[in-house]
Amino acid sequence: MTDADNLKEDLIDLQVNQGCQTKFRTLPMSGFWCDQLVTYTELAKAALEKIILFPTTYLCEKAFSTMLLIKTTVRNRLQDADLSVYTVYKPIPDRGVEVGESRSSRIYAV
C-alpha cells in the first residue's frame, strides 16, 4: 500500500469513529487534529499542514499590504514635522576629544 492509500484508510476509519465525530463537533479544528496526532499520525500531520498554511499566508499578505500603504499613500504626505516624532537627538558623550577630532552629535531612529 502507498502512503496515499494509508491516508485514505485512516480518513475512512476516522469518519466512522463516533468518538472522533463528537470531538470534531466540540473542539476547534486545530485542536481536533492535534488530539488525533497520537491515533492518526500521518493524517493529522497532513491536515495540520493544510490548516496552518492559510493563517500564515494571510498574515504575510496583510503585512505586505500594510507596508505598501505606508510606502505609497502615507509617505507621499509626510512632512518634516511628522518625521521629527520618529527621531531622537542624543549628543555623543565627551570622552576626551583628541586634537583634530571634532565633536559631533548623532540622530538615532526610534
C-alpha positions in Angstrom: 0.0 0.0 0.0 1.2 3.5 -0.7 1.1 6.5 1.7 -1.9 7.9 -0.1 -3.8 4.6 0.4 -2.9 4.6 4.1 -4.2 8.2 4.4 -7.4 7.2 2.7 -7.9 4.3 5.1 -7.2 6.4 8.1 -9.7 9.0 6.9 -12.4 6.4 6.5 -11.7 5.0 10.0 -11.8 8.5 11.4 -15.1 9.3 9.7 -16.9 6.2 11.1 -15.4 6.6 14.6 -18.2 8.0 16.9 -15.8 9.4 19.5 -13.9 11.3 16.8 -17.1 12.7 15.4 -18.0 14.1 18.8 -14.6 15.6 19.3 -14.8 17.1 15.8 -18.0 18.9 16.7 -16.9 20.2 20.0 -13.2 21.1 19.5 -11.7 23.8 17.3 -10.3 22.3 14.1 -6.6 22.7 15.0 -7.3 21.3 18.5 -9.1 18.3 17.0 -6.2 17.4 14.7 -3.7 17.9 17.5 -5.7 15.5 19.5 -5.6 13.0 16.6 -1.8 13.1 16.3 -1.5 10.0 18.5 -4.0 7.8 16.7 -3.8 9.0 13.1 -0.3 10.5 13.0 0.2 10.9 9.2 -3.4 12.0 8.6 -3.2 14.6 11.4 0.1 15.9 10.2 -1.2 16.3 6.6 -4.3 18.1 7.9 -2.3 20.4 10.2 -0.1 21.4 7.3 -3.1 22.5 5.3 -4.7 24.3 8.2 -1.6 26.2 9.2 -1.0 27.3 5.6 -3.9 29.7 5.4 -3.3 31.9 8.6 0.4 32.3 7.8 -0.3 33.2 4.2 -3.0 35.6 5.4 -0.8 37.3 7.9 2.1 37.7 5.4 -0.3 39.2 2.8 -1.7 41.6 5.4 1.8 42.8 6.4 2.7 43.4 2.8 -0.5 45.3 2.2 0.2 47.5 5.2 3.8 48.2 4.1 2.5 49.1 0.6 0.1 51.6 2.1 2.9 53.1 4.2 5.3 53.3 1.3 2.9 55.0 -1.1 -0.1 56.9 0.4 1.3 57.9 3.8 4.9 58.5 2.6 3.7 61.0 -0.1 2.0 63.1 2.7 4.9 63.1 5.2 6.3 66.5 6.2 9.4 67.4 8.2 7.3 67.9 11.3 6.0 64.3 11.1 9.5 62.9 10.8 10.7 64.7 14.0 8.4 62.4 16.0 10.4 59.4 14.9 13.9 60.7 15.7 15.7 61.5 19.0 18.6 63.8 19.3 21.3 62.5 21.6 24.7 64.2 22.0 27.8 62.0 22.0 29.3 61.8 25.5 32.6 63.6 25.9 35.5 61.1 26.0 38.4 63.5 25.9 38.4 64.5 22.3 41.9 64.3 20.7 43.4 67.1 18.7 42.0 67.1 15.2 38.8 65.3 16.1 35.5 67.3 16.0 32.7 66.9 18.4 29.5 65.9 16.8 26.0 64.7 17.6 24.1 61.7 16.4 20.5 61.3 15.5 19.0 57.9 16.3 15.9 56.4 14.7 13.4 55.2 17.2 
